[in-house]
Amino acid sequence: MKDSELIQKVHSGNKEAVGSIIERYYADIYRFCLYMVQTEDDAYDIAQETFLKFMKYGASYKHHNLKGYLLTIARNICFNYFRDKKEKVTAIEWEEIDKIPNNKDMLTEAEDAVYLRNLLKELSQDTREVIILRIYEEMKFKDIAKIMGCSVSTTKSRFRLGVNQLKKLMETSYEKSTIN
């Protein structure tokens, strides 16, 4: 069923349609929140709050990009999270490290994910957000621009800047590791 059909059902009060939307987009919203706030529990809470807000205001939804709309809600909640939270979590807790499987390939994949997460933390919030939406959520620049409330050229510029910054950070990290 298409998003537009689900939205029509939401507008007519069909609760099952809301459930279908949640099933369809929950993983994307959760992943976005996790990249933004860097903690699983907080990402889970924000994803839940995103869908609660959608359920509350879904009957007034008029946009054409449902995933973009949900990401915008999640983004706003993430901003509130950062505003309300006085200290940011910068290190992975030991409990999370213990949860990583011991399989060599999976361990390498987990290490890469942690490494990339730490590199993303070095970027400005706007730049990091464009990188996450473009690469992980595979969104188009025009949709990212709508979500972020800026022009497409600004979005593309932030993406290029972010990729270049990530390259430099990786080069610096590599140089440090070869010196030691």
Phi, psi and omega in degrees: 000137181286157178303318182298323178292319177298318180297320177300320179292322177298316180298330179270007173092012181283112182288331179296328178295322176298318177300320178295320178296317179298314179301319184290322190245358184301313183299319179295316181293316179299314181300316178300313180298319180297317177295326182285312188259346172071007176229137185297315182297314180293321178297318178300313181299317182291320178298317178299314180297324178302312182287331174296317178295320178298318179298322181290319186250005184301330181294339180260006181296129182230004186279175181254347183242094185296315179299317178298320178296315179295321177295325177295317177300312180299319179300314180297321178293322176298318178299318177298320178302312181294322180293320183279334184273127185276327178234141180267146176277120183250343181245149176282135181287150183300327179301320181291323179295321179295335181283344183289128181298157184271355178301132187301314180296317179293324179295316178298318178297317178295318178298317178298318180296318179295317179300313180295320178301317179293323176295318180298329179297335182284343182276158174295159184300317180296317180294316179300318182296318178297316180300314182297313182293323182284312186276310186277322180266353177054042180271156177281154181300323181294324179288322177297318180300319178297314181298317185273351178071039179221178181281162178296320180295324176295318179297314178297320179297316178297322179296311179300315179300315181297316179298316178297319178295319178297319177300314180296318178297320179292320178296316179298316179297319179295317180298319178296321182288331179279336178285321183282000000 
